[in-house]
Amino acid sequence: MWSDLLSSIGGGEGHRIAYELAKQRLRELDLKRQCELAGASFIEAEGKARLKLLGDIYEVLEPECEVECITNRSAPMTLKILVLHYLAQATGKELTGRLIDFRELLGGLAYYVSFDSRVKKPLLQAFGDDDGSRLRRAAERFDVEEVHYGDVGLRIWALPRVPITIAFWVADEEMPPSMNILFDSSISDYLTTEDVAVLCEHMAEMLIEGR
């Protein structure tokens, strides 16, 4: 699971190979058309795509499909790879409004324990002793809106057509705090299950950093 981007590739060289493969895949497609399908902007005069990922602005430049983050020069390679994967896979499917959790993604059930330990548990450890106000503040770095899920519900627009909903239940005398992370069922038209896991792990890290 998430072998291309994180755990089994051994860092720098693996990232570089995954990045080059992702660039090659996108070069085989019409970048302008993929921007339309992905809800990204295409600046024709400059031959580049522009979109937001987790609150930062990324650009993809033709003809090589190099990725630059213009708001964070230290953006990790894994997020640049995600930008390329998102643009290449986008189908243009509209949001369905039906929310699913990670276990309902292709292969998600088999890897849910890993997802839980790398995403949900760190978030609960960071925010579980709070009434949700710190989670709200931490999420302000993203494009976010409040929704009616749990005691605190946040919809984070991780990518133009990839909202991630966090539902947080505050602890009370009878129950510990709990959290669920939900996706629109159209997410598989934009990202693989592996990419969803990596995206959520980065989101969790950024929320924890911003608490």
N, C-alpha and C positions, 0 to 999 in steps of 0.2 A: 504494500500500500504506500502511496505517495513516493514510490521509488525514484521516479524521474527527478523529483524536486528536493527531497529531504533525506530520508533515513538511510538509504542503501547506496547512495552515489558517492559518498566520501568527500563532499565539500566542493572546492573550487573547480577541479577538472570536470567532475560530473555536471556541475552547474553549467560550465562553459559548453559542454557537449549538448546538453538539453536545450540551451539557448540557441545554439547554431541550428539544431534540428527544427526548433520551433520557427526560427526565421525562414528556413528553407520551405517549410510547409506553407507559411503565409505568402511567401514570394510567388508561389504557384497559383495564388488566387488573385482576384481583382480587389485591391485594397479599398477602393472607393465603395464598391458593392458591399464588402464585408462591414464597412463602417455603417452603412445603412441598416444592415441586418442586426448590428450590435448596438445601435443607438449612440454611436460615437460620431464625432465631427470629422469631416475630411476637408482639409484646406488645400484645394486643388492647386492654387498658385504656388504653394510650397511643397506639394507632393507629400503630405504627411497626415496621419491620423492623430486625433487628440481625444482622450477620454480620462475620466477620473476612476481611480482605484483606491478604495479605502481613504478617501479624502485628498489624495495627492493627484496632480495632473501629470499624465504620461503622454509622450508623443512617439509615434512610430514613423520613421522616415524612409521613404522610397529612395533608391530601388532595393537597398539591402535589408530593409525592415529592422534597422537598428532601433532600440528603444531607449529613450531618455526620460527621466523623471525631472521635470523642470521646477518642481516645488520641493524636492528632497534629493539632493545630489548623492546622498548615501543610501538610496533605496536599494534593498537587497536584490540580487539576481533572480531569486525565486519569484519576486513580484513582477519583474520584467518578463519572465517566462509566462506567468499567468496572463499578462496583457496579450502576449502573442497567441496563447492558446484560446483565450476568449474571442479574439477577433477572428481566428481561423475557424472556430467551431460554431459561431453564431448563426442561427437559422432565421432569426427575425420573429420567432414565435412570441405571441402576446402573453402577458401574465395571465394565469388561469384564475388566481385568487384562491386556489386550493393549497393549503399549507401541508408540508410533509416534513418528517424529521430525517436525520441521516440514515437511519435503518431502512428507509424506503427507497434510497438511491440504489442503483445497480452495484451490487457487491457491498453495500453499506452495512448490512447486518453482520457480515463476517468480520468487519473491522470496527464495529461500533465501540468495543472495549477500548481500543486504541484512541479513537476519536474522543471518547469520554474522558480519558486520562490526560489527553493533550490539549483539550479545549474546555470542556465543561467544568472539570474539577478545578483547574487553575482559576477559572472565573469565580467559582463558588468560594474558593479559598480567599480570593482577593476582595470579594464584595458581599459574601454571605452574612457578615456581621453588621450589615448596614440596612437602612430602610429603603435603599434604592437611589438615594440622592447622589451618592458618589458614582454609581454606575451611569446615571444620567449625565453628570458632568463629564465623565471620561468619554462618553459617546459624542460629545459636542465637536470633537475633532473631525467627525465624519459628517456626511449628509444623512441626517437622522430625523425621524418623526416619531411621536408617541402613538401607540396603538393600544387597543383594549385587549391585552392578553396578560394574565397574571396580575400581580399587584403593580408591577412596572413592566410595561411593554414597549419595546423600542424596535423600530424598523430601520435598519442601517442599509443605505444604498451602497453596497460594496462596489458594484459596477453598474453601468447604466441600466442594465436589464437583469440585475441580480440583487434583489433585496434579501437581507438576512434579518429574521425576526428573533429577538431575544425576549423571552417571557420569564420574568423573575418573580418568585414568590418569597416574601419576607418571612423569616422565622417567627413562630409564635410559641405559646406555652406548650403546645401539643406536637408541633411539626417543625423539623429543621428547615432551613432555607432550601429552595430548589430552583432549578433553572432548566428551560428547554430552549433549543435553538432550532428554528424552523425555516424552511425554504419554500418558495413558490414551486409548484410541481413542474414548471417549465425550465427549471435550472439545468436539467440534463441536456437541453438544447443549446446550452452555452458553455458548460464546463463538465469535465469528467468528474466522477466521484473523487478521484485522487486530487484534482484541482480544488474541489470544494473543501476537502480536508485541509489542504495547505492554506487556502484563503481564510478559513475559520481560525486556524492556528495563528496566522499573522494578526487577524482582527483581535483575538484574545490577548495576544502580547501587547498590542497597541493600547487596548483598553486598560490593561493592568499597569502599563507605563504611565498612563494619564490619570490614574486615580488620585 
